[in-house]
């Protein structure tokens, strides 16, 4: 019953089968990252699939390359978020839409993010990790890490997966202004410039800091370092707009580069499999100073883009694989699954329940013990934390009365301030 309600709500707020397919692709990205971290806390055992005649198919590289799921997330964000901005409009109208856009994005990502931080503040108090300083909690709550990194000021991540949210937030901030530039000089020019800037930025980091200040290499994961993946998602949106012949658009992307829908989907799968294998063979490229790392995210992003094109052009295989009820369900709760999974994997790992096991047995037990917990918590997080704010975001004009509805952003800001005050009080109480 609850699953039916969730799927009904998702379809009601969607824009057709293509968006359901993209939701399914979001599930693939979340599950891939989850596989990667499950494999990591199992100490990276080799994973093989038994075949007839005592043969085995090695698939370890699919687990070790789970970080590609983040590239898929960025491409999806670039695709979905740029669609409303592609239609040409006067600059004054674009500027008027910016506050509403920012508000909608905050209502989308902040509630679950704050729920995780609130949980961690208590988990750290109970000894899960050293309790963070008030300053670090303040920085985390108001997502200032990216800005502080640029200013070379100490920052801190309460949850390692939060780095992607900081890159996303920076993209949200700049997207309206990217659209303003694109309405003047064309989306194709802007997309090429974004990709070129990303590659040059990543190459500059390698050339300038790899041998002298390795700490600065974490800027590879900042918004400028990930700009190419977002740009490829925007290119998908332009192709979609052109293919749907949306009127009054500034896109000038040629149709002739589009493959048949089925071919595009399978090409995307092939690209992701190949780049995952290449990354496995090249090893730790960051530590080695391998410059292939400067372009590899664009290759995986191209694979994700090919899959999205297959979905939006109604490939039967893509729709069956990604727009089915299971994948839509997992894609719907994928954001909560993403922000909660590493914490819950840590809880299972620290519980000692995995200690008797090693190798592939440890990985299997991690899946058995952790995955149901992750799905349960993620579903609860979506239903009771995300969804109420999504209803406000989608139906704000129809909902009347409550202060929390009319001033949801201020409510979230108050929650952030309250958590910072809670951290200050706790640090004061814990001091010797």
Long-range contacts (C-beta under 8 A, 24 or more apart in sequence): 2-379, 2-383, 3-325, 3-329, 6-329, 6-332, 6-333, 6-379, 6-382, 6-383, 7-325, 7-328, 7-329, 7-332, 9-387, 10-328, 10-332, 11-328, 13-390, 13-394, 17-314, 17-319, 17-323, 18-240, 18-311, 18-312, 18-314, 19-80, 20-322, 20-323, 20-328, 21-311, 21-312, 21-318, 21-319, 21-322, 21-323, 22-76, 22-79, 22-80, 22-308, 22-311, 22-312, 22-322, 22-331, 23-322, 23-323, 23-327, 23-328, 23-331, 23-332, 23-334, 24-311, 24-321, 24-322, 24-323, 24-324, 24-327, 24-328, 24-330, 24-331, 25-72, 25-76, 25-304, 25-307, 25-308, 25-311, 25-322, 25-331, 26-72, 26-73, 26-76, 26-331, 26-334, 27-322, 27-327, 27-328, 27-329, 27-330, 27-331, 27-334, 28-69, 28-72, 28-322, 28-327, 29-69, 29-70, 29-72, 29-73, 29-76, 29-304, 29-334, 30-69, 30-73, 30-330, 30-331, 30-334, 30-335, 30-337, 30-338, 30-341, 31-69, 31-330, 32-66, 32-68, 32-69, 32-72, 33-66, 33-67, 33-69, 33-70, 33-161, 33-338, 33-341, 34-66, 34-337, 34-341, 34-371, 34-374, 35-62, 35-63, 35-66, 36-63, 36-64, 36-65, 36-66, 36-67, 36-69, 37-66, 37-341, 37-342, 37-345, 38-345, 38-363, 38-366, 38-367, 38-370, 38-371, 39-63, 39-64, 39-66, 39-363, 41-345, 41-346, 41-349, 41-354, 41-366, 42-354, 42-359, 42-362, 42-363, 42-366, 43-358, 43-359, 43-362, 45-358, 45-359, 45-360, 45-362, 45-363, 46-359, 46-360, 47-360, 47-363, 60-280, 61-276, 61-277, 61-279, 61-280, 61-281, 62-273, 62-276, 64-276, 64-279, 64-280, 65-275, 65-276, 65-277, 65-279, 65-280, 68-272, 68-275, 68-276, 68-279, 68-300, 70-164, 71-229, 71-297, 71-300, 71-301, 71-304, 72-300, 72-301, 72-304, 73-164, 73-338, 74-164, 74-167, 74-168, 74-171, 74-226, 74-229, 74-230, 74-233, 74-301, 75-229, 75-230, 75-232, 75-233, 75-236, 75-301, 75-304, 75-305, 75-308, 76-233, 76-304, 76-308, 77-168, 77-171, 77-230, 77-233, 78-171, 78-229, 78-230, 78-231, 78-232, 78-233, 78-234, 78-236, 78-237, 79-233, 79-234, 79-236, 79-237, 79-240, 79-305, 79-308, 80-233, 80-237, 81-105, 81-171, 81-172, 81-175, 82-175, 82-179, 82-233, 82-234, 82-237, 82-238, 83-237, 83-240, 83-241, 85-175, 85-176, 85-178, 85-179, 85-182, 86-179, 86-187, 86-237, 86-238, 86-241, 86-246, 86-249, 86-250, 86-251, 87-241, 87-246, 87-248, 87-249, 88-183, 88-248, 88-249, 88-250, 89-183, 91-180, 91-183, 94-176, 94-179, 94-180, 94-183, 95-176, 95-180, 97-176, 98-176, 101-172, 101-175, 101-176, 102-172, 102-173, 103-409, 104-393, 105-169, 105-172, 106-409, 106-412, 107-389, 107-390, 107-392, 107-393, 107-408, 107-409, 107-412, 108-335, 108-386, 108-389, 108-390, 108-393, 109-165, 109-168, 109-169, 109-335, 110-389, 110-412, 111-385, 111-386, 111-388, 111-389, 111-412, 112-335, 112-336, 112-339, 112-340, 112-381, 112-382, 112-385, 112-386, 113-162, 113-165, 113-339, 114-141, 114-412, 114-415, 114-416, 114-419, 115-381, 115-385, 116-158, 116-159, 116-339, 116-340, 116-343, 117-141, 117-158, 117-159, 117-419, 118-419, 119-343, 120-158, 120-159, 120-343, 121-419, 121-422, 121-423, 121-426, 123-343, 124-158, 125-426, 128-346, 128-347, 128-350, 131-426, 131-427, 131-430, 132-156, 132-158, 132-423, 133-423, 133-427, 134-420, 134-423, 134-424, 134-427, 137-419, 137-420, 137-423, 138-420, 138-423, 141-416, 141-419, 141-420, 142-416, 143-169, 146-170, 146-222, 146-223, 149-218, 149-219, 149-222, 150-222, 159-339, 159-342, 159-343, 160-342, 161-338, 161-339, 161-341, 161-342, 162-339, 163-221, 164-221, 165-339, 166-222, 166-223, 167-221, 167-222, 167-223, 167-225, 167-226, 170-222, 170-223, 171-223, 171-226, 171-227, 171-230, 174-223, 178-234, 182-250, 183-250, 186-250, 186-252, 187-234, 187-238, 187-250, 187-251, 187-252, 187-253, 188-238, 188-251, 188-252, 188-253, 190-231, 190-234, 191-231, 191-232, 191-234, 191-235, 191-238, 194-227, 194-228, 194-230, 194-231, 194-234, 195-227, 195-228, 195-231, 195-232, 195-298, 197-224, 197-227, 198-224, 198-225, 198-226, 198-227, 198-228, 198-229, 198-231, 198-298, 199-228, 199-294, 199-295, 199-298, 201-225, 201-227, 202-293, 202-294, 202-295, 203-291, 203-294, 206-289, 206-291, 206-293, 206-294, 210-289, 211-289, 217-286, 220-286, 220-293, 226-297, 228-297, 228-298, 228-301, 229-297, 229-298, 229-301, 232-298, 232-301, 232-302, 232-304, 232-305, 233-301, 233-304, 233-305, 233-308, 235-305, 236-305, 236-308, 236-309, 236-312, 239-309, 240-309, 240-312, 243-312, 243-313, 258-309, 258-313, 259-306, 259-309, 261-309, 261-310, 261-313, 261-314, 261-315, 261-318, 262-310, 262-315, 262-316, 262-317, 262-318, 263-310, 264-306, 264-307, 264-309, 264-310, 264-313, 264-315, 265-306, 265-307, 265-309, 265-310, 265-311, 265-315, 265-317, 265-318, 266-310, 266-317, 267-303, 267-306, 268-302, 268-303, 268-304, 268-305, 268-306, 268-307, 268-308, 268-309, 268-310, 269-303, 269-307, 270-303, 271-299, 271-300, 271-302, 271-303, 271-306, 272-300, 272-303, 272-304, 272-307, 275-299, 275-300, 275-303, 276-300, 332-382, 333-375, 333-378, 333-379, 333-381, 333-382, 335-382, 335-386, 336-377, 336-378, 336-379, 336-381, 336-382, 336-385, 336-386, 337-374, 337-375, 337-378, 339-381, 340-374, 340-377, 340-378, 340-381, 341-374, 341-378, 344-370, 344-373, 344-374, 344-377, 345-370, 345-374, 347-373, 348-373
